[in-house]
Amino acid sequence: MNSPGQAESLDALAMTWLDRLLDAPSSTRDVELAKLATEQPALHERLLRLLKAAEATDNSLLLQLPAAFDLPSLQHQPEATIGLNAGMCLGGYRLLRELGRGGMSTVWLAERIDGVVKRQVALKIPLFTFNSAVAVERFTRERDILAALSHPHIGQIYDASVSATGQPFIVLEFIDGVSITEACDIRHLGIRERLMLFLQVLDAVNYAHRHLIVHRDLKPSNILVDASGQVKLLDFGIAKLLGDPALQMESTALTRDGDSVMTPRYAAPEQLNNGQISTATDVYALGVILFELLTGATPFLSESASLANWVHAVLHVEPGRAGRATIDLAAAQSRNLPDAGRLRAALKGDLETIIGKALRKTSVERYGSVERFADDIQAYLVSRPISARPPSLAHISRLFMRRNRAACIAATIGLAIAAGFATAAWQQHVESVAQRVRGDTVRDFMYALISDAEPDEKHPDAAPTGRQMVDGAVKRARVEFKDQARLRGELLSELGHMYNRLGNSEESAQVLTEALGLLEATAPANDPALNRTRSWVAFAIIHDDPARAAALAQAALSACDRGTECAKARYYANTVLSTLDLRRGNATAALDQMRQGVDNSEIGSGPKSPETVVALMDFAVVARNVGHLTEAVEALNRALALSQQTTLRQADRIVLERNRGILSLDLGNYAAAASRFESLLNQIHEQVDQTHGQQGFLWRLLATARLGLGEPVAASDAAAAAIRLDGTSAHDSEHLFARQTEARAFAMMGKYDDATIQMQDVIKGLQIAGYSANAMEVLRARRYLSEVRLRSGDYATGLSELLELAAQQSQVAAGQEVELAQVFELIGCALRETGRANDALAWHLKARALFEKNLPADHPFLDRNTLYTIAAQFSAKAAAATGENLKRQAQLYSDRFPADSLWRRMLDEAILPGHCPDQRSAMCALIL
């Protein structure tokens, strides 16, 4: 009797054989089964039962498998989940016909029963009833991974659900196509056309890799080509989601069970010997696919070779060169070439070098990324040097003449010109190659982050975190490139920026400063990497050393004045200078910098790139901060539209939603804003290590929304949460803004002394942090302090401060008319409460003119202004104002707020008969 460990290993092998034999011709299947019956009878018995079960049209034979058949991913007595037949319904979908099946699932063509969406879909349904959590995870992982991917060459997921009977299924885009190898042969595509199609595959896989997803089961049957010639990459069922915290503790089991379902013919050596899986694993499989796509043969053995022989070849035999492959006449003719010799000749040289690099046994010797793989294919297609072959003078000359054949017709003259040009080309090529090598090395190094990562020593089996990946890469860069200062500087710059994106600001500043020192000593003044690093350092030190930050950003703008790569550096510099202009109170300059920033982002990254989406979001924030709400809304709407056409990092999408909430606040939609902020806080709740600052900011915004709704207790609680998360620096601006919000809540709760002291501390802190006296943040804080005084009944002090503030703010109010109007409103309230109702009326009318100019007609500030105006008229005994008008307007304004809102209670109390001791005012002490 087998031990549990032996049984599990045998069961895993049986699952691998099942996948292989289900796709094999019946003659091949019979031969393999006969061999197994003699050589491995225990495996043969297991496999035979699985085959019978898998081939049963209604899955009923699964019921006959004995309890001793102990696959780790199946129940001890596996049984069919349901009998599947054409016409039956599953979770709102009608099954039409079976499209195919593998060892783990079956796929059916289906359609919606309700007909709401008239399209055919593919339903992926598990073939067995799962017992272990690992098996369930393997199936659900495809749903989660596909849901996170949006790419024109990756099959789209529409839905994922469980039927009333408990049957899980995934609803996928139905691709009416054939495998990439079959599509190329049917259409008789030549070498060039096959490479162009293969580039679509690389684009899709590279996209997945950028999202830290490795497919691990790439093969022609998972790559379909539709009637229009578009590639669709399918089946992420065993993909490993790298860096997902939810999978950290389960990574060992998932990798073990997942690897048992791979396809050995396309598996990399590390998959067969339990090595580390990385993006290079997919590079290997793509190399096998390209070999087959171009030659019609396999790089090792014939397709009928046994599994054992195939595994041995992958691990120990060097793959054949494509230019020496065994090619038949049919393969050549299907590639538009007359014979096998011509096809072999076409594959020799750079093409077989490219394939050979992808098929290296050791992962570090392959292409460092799929993007590098694609770069070499594109270089080959335009007759330029490839990175897999070190450039030589003779080779560059041959490629030049191939690209410029017409210029080399005259033999003697042509040879002389070619030789002379090749020498010049070589001299010009030296610097461009050096720059390309540095860029390629940086890019390949970034893809190696996964390998550099070391898991937490307390959880050695856990998947590495993003922080650990960058930590490992920084160590490696300092050692591996210690004699290449410029390259080390470029690498550390990228890694320092990654620290910043992960929320590790202290490490970011240290590594970026180190990188800047290296680049300033080795790179020319207009080097894009140098100036990008200047801008990143400026951003990192903007709070601690604003003067140096400004100098670095300005240096980047001045030195890096042309080219797309420089445009990226200028965008970062624009962002820094805009932030500093805001602090100085120069709203116009701040907005101009961000307009330039959007332009530079479109030049450097493209008008529809994720970077431009972020630039538009930054512009919207600045436009909003300087009072240009219309421009802010337009920019944010444009960012939102572009975000549907591209893929954003989760953090950037959170920022986009956060900014939508901020604009909701500005437009007076407090309930909508609160709902959005709460939703975002729930989304990032489990990501505390990387989102402390983000969470603190969101809690502060939620507190602001609660203040708008008249809920001071909830606002105070949210502000306190923000303060806890924003660190202990008393002069950090976000910490100060959180304390300011808490102080406002204190004032609404009647804690006037606490609110006063806290607001005074905030104003001092902002000045220490570098905000000028005319900065809107300082002016707004002064308004809040005066508001506290009015709420406490200290009308004289409050009015004096507000009149002084109005005079100062009127001189710097360009773009800040709404802020100035709120000062006017408070002056009117103070005058009304001190018996000067006629004067109060004039200030409220001045406020209204600014509100109407800058706010939409349904903004609550306008309703509140109407209420204040009627109250002032009533107190002044103006003929137009009556008690009924006042009550009606108070009721209209009150209806904007929840039943338990402080504003509603204040309004209800203020309009009660006899409420005010001084009958001159029907709404005494009412400051909303």
Secondary structure by P-SEA (a helix, b strand, c coil): cccaaaaaaaaaaaaaaaaaaaaccaaaaaaaaaaaacccaaaaaaaaaaaaaaacccccccccccccccccccccccccccccccccccccbbbcccccccccbbbbbbbbccccccbbbbbbbbccccccaaaaaaaaaaaaaaaaccccccccccccccccccbbbbbccccccccaaaaaaaacccaaaaaaaaaaaaaaaaaaaaacccccccccccbbbcccbbbbbccccccccccccccccaaaaaaaaaaaacccccccccccccccccaaaaaaaaaaaaaaacccccccccccccaaaaaaaaccccccccccccccaaaaaaaccccaaaaaaaaccaaaaaaaaaaccccccccccaaaaaaaaaaaaaccccccccccaaaaaaaaaaacccccccaaaaaaaaaaaaaaaaaaaaaaaaaaaaaaaaaaaaaacccccccccccccccccaaaaaaaaaaaaaccccccaaaaaaaaaaaaaaaaaacaaaaaaaaaaaaaaaaaaccccccaaaaaaaaaaaaaaccccaaaaaaaaaaaaaaacccaaaaaaaaaaaaaaaaaaaaacaaaaaaaaaaaaaaaaaaacccccaaaaaaaaaaaaaaaaacaaaaaaaaaaaaaaaaaaccccaaaaaaaaaaaaaaaaaacaaaaaaaaaaaaaaaacccccccaaaaaaaaaaaaaaaaaaccaaaaaaaaaaaaaaaccccccaaaaaaaaaaaaaaaaacaaaaaaaaaaaaaaaaaaaccccccaaaaaaaaaaaaaaaaacaaaaaaaaaaaaaaaaaacccccaaaaaaaaaaaaaaaaaacaaaaaaaaaaaaaaaaaaccccccaaaaaaaaaaaaaaaaaccccccaaaaaaaaaaaaaccccccaaaaaaaaaaccccccccccccccccc
